[in-house]
Amino acid sequence: QVQLVESGGGLVQAGGSLRLSCAASGRTFSDYGLGWFRQAPGKEREFVGSISWSGSSTAYADPVKGRFTISRDNAKKEVYLQMNSLRPEDTAVYYCAARSKRVGAPYDVWGQGTQVTVSL
């Protein structure tokens, strides 16, 4: 099974950018689809975006469309979340997650999360 470790979080002013990384170890990275989720204080975890095992397909939640971009490097076993035009409402703990490329597979491997704080 793959293991995931996020990094790159921090404090940024509104309008700024951050790039999160998620490094994987363990089994073949390219066997997994990957997703980014976030959880703000007092709120449920929500989907941010996803990328297919090949990297050919991405999907984004409406609040981040046009501002966030997901990419992956299977050779490096890493997935990235580029976040631009950040807003205070993007403040949350961000998690990467993995699922098998089997159709309908759930996200069942999670990283520990990285804090992103966007100030006015």
Number of C-alpha atoms within 10 A of each C-alpha: 12 17 16 22 18 23 18 14 18 14 13 18 14 17 14 14 16 19 16 21 22 24 20 21 14 10 11 12 24 18 17 23 23 30 25 25 19 22 19 17 9 6 9 9 15 14 17 24 22 25 23 20 20 14 17 9 12 16 15 19 13 10 11 16 12 11 13 20 20 24 19 22 14 17 8 11 16 19 25 23 23 14 20 17 15 22 18 15 12 20 20 21 18 26 26 30 25 27 21 20 16 10 7 8 12 13 15 10 15 20 19 13 22 21 18 22 20 20 16 8
